[in-house]
Amino acid sequence: MKYRVIATVFLLVVVMTLFSGIHLYLPVYAQNLIITNNIQSVNGKDIDKDGIADTVDNCPTVSNPEQKDTNADGYGDKCVPPSTKISEDATIGLGFVSGERCVLGHTISVGEKVKIGSDVTIGSGVSIRNNVVIGNRTTIEKRAIISSNVSIDINCSIGENAIIGENVKIGKNVIIEKNAIVIRNTKVFNDTIIREDSTYRGETITP
């Protein structure tokens, strides 16, 4: 009974403090709570400054204090629209943002700070590393590997088991057939077709 009374008094003091602006010293665990739009989270890094700590924010790189998640897929609508489908066994890194009507297949792995446009299809088993940008209407076939710091423009096709090295820039309407390899630090020009099982070196980009 004694502890129940103490807890009740403490709760009343906290409520009065929140609504009256009175300064009150609270225990450490109480100081570490943020209350925003009825969403409670732990203090920490907040990249998008929406009042929700990154560790619990369902869209940590785009401000969404309301945390709206229409289809309950665990990703905020501001980062992943309801029309985009992500397989339950996909691994998605911090800062992922997609456009409308994308499909991300089974067992894919996506690193941090990856941004994809609308109508993008990513096949099963694909691995996408960090800091990758993929343009609208691009398809990446199963088990392809997209290394870090790669940009892929619109209307591209990356074939099954293809490997794209680090710091590669791929232009518009490019077709990279299955098992092809694009060497790191190279540029693939618009409308290029890289044939099956070939290795493409293209123009060297200074890292």
N, C-alpha and C positions, 0 to 999 in steps of 0.2 A: 504494500500500500504506500509506503514511504517513497519508494522509487517511482511509483506511478504519479504521485503528486509532484515530485521534482521534475519529471519528464513533461507533465502538463504545464507547469509554470515556465519551464524553458521554452516550450513551443509558443506560449502566449507572448513571451518577451521577444522572440524572433519575429513573430507576425507583427507585433507593434513596431519593431524596428524597421521592417520592410516598408510599412505604410506611413510611418511618421517621420522618417529621415533621421531619427535619433541614432547617433553613433554608439555602437556597442561592441565591446571586445568579445569575440566568439572563439571557441576552441578551434584548433587548427583544422579538424575535419569539417567543421561548419563553415569556416572561411573558404574552404576549397570548393564550395558548391556555387554553381551559377544557376539562376532561375530565369529563363527567357521563354516567353510565350508558353508557359507551363511545361517546358522541356527542361529537365534537370541534367546537368552534365558536370564533369570534373574539370577544374581549371587546367589549362595546358595550351599548347600551340593552337592558334586559330588563324590559318592562312587567309581565309576569305572574310574574316572579321564579321561573322554573322552572329557571334555570341555563343556558338556551339563548338566545343573543343574538337579538334581534328580526329581524336581517337573515337569519338562517338557520332561525328557528323556524317550523315549519309550522302553528303555532297561537299567534301572538304575544300574544294578549290573554286566553287561557285557559291556566292552568298544565297542561302535559303533558310532563313531563321525559322520558317514554318515547318521545315523538314517534310514537305509533302512527298508522298510516295504512293501514287495512285494504285499501282498494281502490286504493291507490297513485295517487291523483289529485293528490297534492301538498299536500293539505289535511289537517291532523291530525283524527282522529275526534272530538276534543273540540270542535272548531270546526265541522266539516262532517261529519255522520254519513255512513257508507257508503251509506245509502239516498238521499241527495241527489245529484243529477246536475248537474254543471256542464260546459257545453260547453268544449271545448279552446280555442276562439278567444275565450272570455270574458276580460275584463280585470277582475280583482278586487283591490280596494284592501286596505291593511293593516287588520287588526282585524275582518274579515268573520266573522260567526257565523250559522249557520243551524240550523233545526230539522230534523226528519225528513221524508223523502219530498218534498223540494223539487226543482223542475226549473228550471234557469237556461239560457235559450236561446242561440242563436248570436249572436256579436258584441255581447253586452251589455257595458255598462261600469258597474262598481260602485265607488263612491268609498270613502273610509276610514270606519271605525267604523259599518258598516252591519250591522244585526241583523234577521234575518227569522225568523218562526215556522215551524211545521210545515205541510206541504201547501201551500206557496206555489209558484205558477207564474209565471215571468217570461219573457215572450216575446222573440223575437229583436229585436235593435237597441234594446232599452230602455236608457235612461241613468238611473242612480241616483247622485245626488251624495253628499256626506258627511253623516254623523250622521243616518241615516234608520233608522226602526224600522217594520217591516211585520209585522202580526199574522197569526195562523194562517188558513189557508184563503182567502188573498187571491190574486187573479189580476191580473197587470199585462200588458196586451196589447202587441203589438209596437210599437216605436218611441215608446212613451210616455216622457215625461221627468218624473222625480221630483227636484225641487230639494233643496238642503241643509236640514237641520233639520226634516224632515217626519216626522210620525208617522201611520201608517195602522193602524186597529184591525182586528179580525177580520172575516172574511166580506165583504171588499170586492172590488169589481171596477173596475179602471181601464182604460178603453177604449183602443183603438188611436189613437196620435198625441195622446193627451191630455197636457196640460201642468199639472203641479202646482207652484205657486210656492213660494218659500222660507217656512219657518216656518208651514206649514199643518198643522192638526190635523184628521184625518179620523176620524169616529166609526165605530161598528159598522154592518155591513150596508149600506154606502154603495155606490151604483152611479154611476160617472162614465162616461158614454158617449163614443164616439170623437170626437176633435177638440175636446173640451170643454177649457176653461181654468179653473183655480181660481187666483184672484188671491192673491198672497203675503200673509202675516200674517192669514189668515182661518181660521175654524173651520167645518167641515162637520159638521152634526149627524147623529146616528144615523138610519138608514133613509132618508136623503136620496137622491133620484135627480136627477142633473145631466144634462140632455138633450144630445144630439149637437149639436156646433157652438156651444154656448152658453158664456157667461162667467159664472162664479159668484163673487160677492163675499162672501156670507154675513156672519157676525159678525166685526167687526174685532178682531184680537188685538194688544194693545200689545206691540211688539217689546221 
